[in-house]
Each structure stands twice: as structure tokens, then as C-alpha cells.
């Protein structure tokens, strides 16, 4: 996009107006012009365009001390919907959302242990079609979040991190069958987007760790996501323990959801967290300490300002997280000891909401593009 041309300037200012209304509520035309330092004719032109598109609506007269009462405008949050899909290792979740991220419908189906790409892909398409049929409101786009290497056009899975899927044109097929634009996104990117959209995370440099069935991480620097394909869960923290990757002593062997569950005859981490069995308590303490070891190394390498833990295992009872935090503070370099290590407010909903956030950004608000422009 050539930002200096009049048409691109109007496009950018249209997005600025749309995001202002989405983030802060109702404004009059004059208020919008003042907040965004736009002239009144341009503001009126943009507002009329958004009204015609049905994205904005007039709400009524604002209260004023005196003089003419201006008409306020607000985002018409139900005018468009997005569909987020989390293709997880245990469940595949579908979330239909309005423009403010409010969940209108949620469905969950089991993910087979070793899903066949064609069969499970067809199940995903059928469920997307079902979600499309239940609403008369247009769906702006569909985003599928999964742990995979994704093609540059975001339409195909080149190679999945945990399944023998290669060159699977999943998003392309979804788009063709549903007649709705669709893209794929890495789960780590989706989780970071969720943190920024729905948890209000404003730190520009942080490390996000997905501590769930598997363990992965992504670094955010100056609001840019890097390292989402890192193998954080395979940092060596022990001298023993065979990992599914074939390595010895990986973080996943002691702290991942799959490893903890296997150690106790398939018991879920959620159930293990409530157990008072000394062996279970010891295993969870070891998992917390191992994560502390990994975070000590990661913070020293990345120099991040904050560490956020998301995913199902991060929802262990507070005393396990306190143990992790204590280990980190005691063993990290003194200059990094005050870096906060916190749990995501979104708990285990990060990927589900992340797929929604990516869809909202891609097809409606384009906030990441605006952030990039501000850094130019």
C-alpha cells in the first residue's frame, strides 16, 4: 500500500475511526475529528461510508450543557461475524463471534488421537458450514489456529508439529466449500493476539509460553511476534527422560500435559491438580520447577520485560505457580529477578479467542497494520 496516496489515506483513516469506536464506545462526528486530528469533511465522509457498510450506527443525541446536541455513533457489533477454529490436540473448537469478540455460539468436537487429514478436515468443513447456516449475519472470515508450519499464503499446512500432515490445503478447502474467506495461523500467534485483544496486554516486549498438552513459546518485541516456531518445550532441563521428539531430558518430558497424564495412567492434568497423593504433588512440583529452569534461561536470552503463561497446565493451583515464580527469582540473574511471571487472564481460552482475534484483525480492523505504520 502506498500510504501517501489519497485513497490509501482514506482507507487508513477509515480503520482508525472503526478502531476508535470499537475500543472506546460512542463518539460524535466532531469528537472523532478531534480525537484523530481529522478535518470535519473527511470525518463526515468516512462516517457515511461506515454507515452505508452497516459497520456503524447512529445511537441518538449526546447530552450537552448547552447548544445543539450532536448525534453519537457506535460500532454496530452484530453487523458482521467471524468464525474462529482451534484445531487442538484433544479438541477442535468453533467460536462464532461478533465484532467486539462476544461469543455467540461455541461448539467442541473431539480431535482423534491421530487424525486423518482428509477425514478430520471434512469434519471441520461440515461444522463451519453448520455455523454459517445458523446465522443470517454475514461471516467476514474464518481463521483456523493450529500448531503447524503454514504456507506463505496462509492456506495450507506444510507440516504439522504433532501429526503426519503434509501439504494439506485446509483453509483453501474451507474457503471453497463455505464460500467464506479462510486462513490458517500458528497457535502461538493466535494466543499472543488473544492476549493483546482480549486481555488488554500493552507490554511491547514479552515472552508468551503455551503450557498445555505440549509446550511452546513466542517472543514479542516492539509489538512484533517473533520466534513462534521455536521449540521451547524441548529445552533440556534434565539428564534423563525420553521425550516424544526422541531427545532426552526435554522440558516436555517433565512438564507437558501429555507427560504428566502418561505418568499417572491417563489422568487429566485438571484432575491431577486436585489430588493430594504425595507422588502427584511431587510430580507437579517438579513440573513447576522445570518450567522455572526453562524460564530462567529464556529470560536471560531474550531480555523480555514480562513472561506470560497460558494453556491448560498454567491453571495449576496457585501454590504451584508460586513455586515456579520463587524458583525463577532465586536462580535468574539479579537484573532480571523483578521481571513479572504471570498467568494469562484468559486461562485455557487463549487459542480459541486467538483465532477470533486474528479473524477480526484480518477482515475488519487491521490493527496490526496500523501498529506497524505507527512504528514507521
Secondary structure, DSSP 8 states (H G I E B T S, - for coil): --TTSHHHHHHHHHHHHHHHHHHH--EEHHHHHHHHT--HHHHHHHHHHHHHHTSEEEEEE---SSS---EEEEE-TTS-EEEEEEE-SSEEEEEEE-TT--EEEEEEEE--TT--HHHHHHHHHHHHHHHHHT-SS-EEEEEEEESEEE-TTSS-EEEESSS--EEE-HHHHHHHHHTS-EEEEEHHHHHHHHHHHHS----SEEEEEEESSSEEEEEEETTEEE-TT--GGG-B--S--B-TTS-BSBHHHHHSHHHHHHHTTT--HHHHTT---HHHHHHHHHHHHHHHHHHHHHHHHH--SEEEEESGGGGS-HHHHHHHHHHHHHHS-GGGTTSEEEE-TTGGGHHHHHHHHHHHIIIII-HHHHHHHHT-
